[in-house]
Amino acid sequence: MPALAVGCGQAGGPAPLDSLAQVASDVRGEVVAESGHYIAEEQPDRLAALLLDFFERASVRAS
């Protein structure tokens, strides 16, 4: 099952990706450099783009 990890450049960086990669085999991730703890509030367009891309790729793989 694919998993998406999004880290904050100003808080934690790649830690979510590193942690998830220890327990999942199909992990994709990115660090949003211009964001702190609240990516959805601080960078909503970037987060939306990451989510759309992730779900589109997962949908193509499932079909």
ZAFI-148768 format. One line per 8 residues: number of its first residue (from 1); for each residue x, y, z of N, C-alpha, C. Coordinates in Angstrom, 2 decimals, m for minus. Layout:
<pts>
NUM> X Y Z X Y Z X Y Z; ...
</pts>
This chain:
<pts>
1> 0.84 m1.16 0.00 0.00 0.00 0.00 0.90 1.23 0.00; 0.66 2.17 m0.90 1.47 3.38 m0.93 1.18 4.28 0.26; 2.19 4.99 0.70 2.05 5.93 1.81 2.72 7.24 1.43; 2.17 8.32 1.95 2.72 9.65 1.69 3.13 10.28 3.00; 4.35 10.80 3.05 4.84 11.51 4.22 5.24 12.91 3.80; 4.70 13.89 4.49 5.01 15.28 4.18 5.64 15.92 5.41; 6.86 16.39 5.25 7.57 17.02 6.36 7.59 18.53 6.22; 7.86 19.18 7.32 7.92 20.64 7.38 9.38 21.08 7.38
9> 9.73 21.96 6.50 11.11 22.42 6.43 11.57 23.16 7.67; 10.65 23.81 8.35 11.00 24.59 9.54 10.73 23.83 10.83; 10.30 22.57 10.72 9.99 21.80 11.93 9.99 20.31 11.59; 11.09 19.65 11.80 11.13 18.20 11.60 11.73 17.73 10.30; 11.64 18.54 9.27 12.24 18.18 7.99 11.82 16.81 7.50; 12.77 15.94 7.17 12.45 14.63 6.61 12.08 13.57 7.64; 11.92 13.93 8.90 11.62 12.94 9.94 10.39 12.09 9.64; 9.26 12.67 9.16 8.11 11.82 8.86 8.41 10.77 7.79
17> 9.14 11.16 6.77 9.50 10.22 5.70 10.42 9.13 6.23; 11.41 9.53 7.00 12.35 8.55 7.56 11.63 7.55 8.47; 10.72 8.04 9.30 9.99 7.17 10.22 9.08 6.20 9.47; 8.34 6.71 8.51 7.41 5.87 7.76 8.15 4.84 6.92; 9.30 5.20 6.41 10.09 4.27 5.59 10.56 3.06 6.38; 10.58 3.16 7.70 10.98 2.03 8.53 9.90 0.96 8.63; 8.64 1.33 8.35 7.55 0.37 8.52 6.74 0.13 7.25; 7.04 0.86 6.19 6.30 0.70 4.94 7.30 0.59 3.79
25> 6.91 m0.13 2.75 7.84 m0.35 1.64 7.61 0.58 0.45; 6.43 1.16 0.35 6.12 2.04 m0.79 5.81 3.44 m0.26; 6.87 4.15 0.12 6.71 5.46 0.74 7.19 6.55 m0.20; 6.37 7.55 m0.36 6.76 8.74 m1.10 6.68 9.91 m0.14; 7.53 10.87 m0.34 7.49 12.00 0.57 8.20 13.21 0.06; 7.95 14.28 0.74 8.56 15.55 0.38 8.60 16.43 1.62; 9.58 17.30 1.65 9.67 18.31 2.70 9.25 19.64 2.09; 8.27 20.27 2.70 7.82 21.59 2.26 8.65 22.61 3.02
33> 9.65 23.14 2.34 10.67 23.98 2.99 10.10 25.24 3.62; 9.09 25.81 3.03 8.57 27.09 3.49 7.48 26.93 4.54; 7.44 25.82 5.26 6.36 25.57 6.19 6.86 25.14 7.56; 6.08 25.51 8.57 6.31 25.05 9.93 5.39 23.88 10.22; 4.84 23.84 11.41 4.00 22.71 11.82 2.66 22.62 11.10; 2.17 23.71 10.54 0.82 23.74 9.98 0.85 23.88 8.46; 1.27 22.82 7.80 1.40 22.85 6.34 0.09 23.22 5.68; m1.01 22.65 6.15 m2.31 22.90 5.53 m2.70 24.38 5.60
41> m2.27 25.08 6.62 m2.57 26.50 6.75 m1.51 27.37 6.07; m0.26 26.97 6.18 0.83 27.80 5.69 1.10 27.63 4.20; 0.91 26.43 3.68 1.17 26.13 2.26 0.05 25.26 1.69; m1.21 25.73 1.75 m2.33 24.88 1.33 m2.26 24.44 m0.14; m1.82 25.32 m1.02 m1.74 24.94 m2.44 m0.69 23.87 m2.67; 0.44 23.97 m1.99 1.50 22.97 m2.14 1.04 21.63 m1.60; 0.39 21.64 m0.44 m0.11 20.40 0.14 m1.17 19.77 m0.76; m2.08 20.58 m1.28 m3.11 20.06 m2.18 m2.48 19.42 m3.41
49> m1.46 20.05 m3.96 m0.78 19.49 m5.14 m0.13 18.15 m4.81; 0.51 18.06 m3.64 1.13 16.79 m3.23 0.09 15.70 m3.06; m1.03 16.03 m2.43 m2.09 15.04 m2.22 m2.71 14.59 m3.54; m3.00 15.53 m4.41 m3.58 15.17 m5.71 m2.65 14.26 m6.50; m1.38 14.61 m6.54 m0.41 13.78 m7.26 m0.33 12.38 m6.65; m0.29 12.31 m5.34 m0.21 11.02 m4.65 m1.42 10.15 m4.99; m2.63 10.71 m4.86 m3.83 9.92 m5.12 m4.00 9.58 m6.59; m3.59 10.47 m7.48 m3.65 10.15 m8.91 m2.73 8.99 m9.25
57> m1.53 9.00 m8.72 m0.59 7.90 m8.98 m1.09 6.59 m8.37; m1.65 6.66 m7.18 m2.17 5.46 m6.53 m3.35 4.90 m7.31; m4.18 5.78 m7.85 m5.33 5.36 m8.63 m4.90 4.67 m9.92; m3.90 5.20 m10.59 m3.39 4.60 m11.83 m2.81 3.22 m11.54; m2.09 3.09 m10.44 m1.49 1.79 m10.09 m2.56 0.76 m9.77; m3.67 1.20 m9.19 m4.72 0.27 m8.78 m5.53 m0.23 m9.97; m5.52 0.51 m11.07 m6.34 0.09 m12.21 m5.62 m0.83 m13.15
</pts>
